[in-house]
């Protein structure tokens, strides 16, 4: 089983920062370092950071302020030694050369522990990037496919061991090991080569977050890890089987595409205590804030709808987005009112919440992996630090005792942790 820590320092629950004893603040680097080190002590594969390119007063508390995740990875590379470091970056509002260079730099600083979570940016960020409009869903994924191909090409700019540094002959670097890209495409023109050589793992691991049709197609071509929101075992197995068929059709080995759904664990000494913790969090939830979060997830303003009535029919245009489709399906299948739906979204934004004892949570995770629904999980604590500490102290030892999770690292790089091969074309 693979485990990541999805680190939102104010907590993944919208009211997590209000939980008794919680520490918060997305800009609280001391807390971020402590949690990354705690994840490393627990032998997690990686720590994972999302991103948001705009802000608003009614945003999720953990998303109002969002420092640059790549800068955070650079800082963490200096205070950790084994855990993988994953950051989100947008293909819609970035440039391939700059992003390839920044990610390669973190990969070098960390000695091969970096990963890039590829997103196309669901929310309209055009207002901050001198763009006349936000591209539609299909266009964003067309841009993303070319963007990722360019970045991967730039990461092949150097063969292994290019440095000669022969003072007697005056040869610093073997220029025959440097290769230009000379890409000319519909969206990008990038000559290369990249001015950063490769790390011990070749290049950063590629993660993709998006479960729509175009998102799955992008993952099938490029992703080595897929971060997804899945609510029930049957749907998760169907998603995994469908995605891995596409990976095979793309000419790739399906074993080299790992599926890691998000999971919010609420751990209690008893099941009742765990439910009391969740109930306390729900009691803190601000209605207007939760409705704003739900509106963003659904891509439609629901603030004027009746709270204790079912979700009204939504436009089919909205349902092309995977999260909108997921939440709409949940509301229909479970007969949820808008109030119930906004509580669910305020909790984990559509990801699964598992409430119970440590043994019950471990059982759930092991069942999902054994059923082929997941290769592991991106753990999303409702609050920090104790929400994560409960998991590492209580659940991880059970997973280890049952042979489901490692007791120690056996490799140095993130690829080694995830049992992924070196990138095609790497010569080291």
Secondary structure, DSSP 4 states (H G I P E B T S, - for coil): -EEEEE--TT-SSTTGGGSTT-B--TT-HHHHHHHHHHHHHTT-SEEEE---S---TTS-GGGSS---HHHHHHHHHTT-SSSEEEEEEESSSS-HHHHHHHHHHHHHHTTS-EEEEEE--SS--GGGTT-SS---HHHHHHHHHHHHHHHHHHTTSB-S--EEEETTTTEEE-GGGB----EE-SS-EE----SS--BTTBSPEEEEE--SHHHHHHHHHH-SEEEE---SHHHHHHHHHHHHHHHHHTT--GGGSEEEEEEEEEE-SSHHHHHHHHHHHHHH--HHHHHHHHHHHHTS--TTS-TTSBPPP--TTGGGSHHHHHHHHHHHHHT-BHHHHHHHHHHHTTSEEEEE-HHHHHHHHHHHHHTTS-SEEEE--SSBSHHHHHIIIIIHHHHHHTTSS-SS---SSHHHHHT-PPPTT---
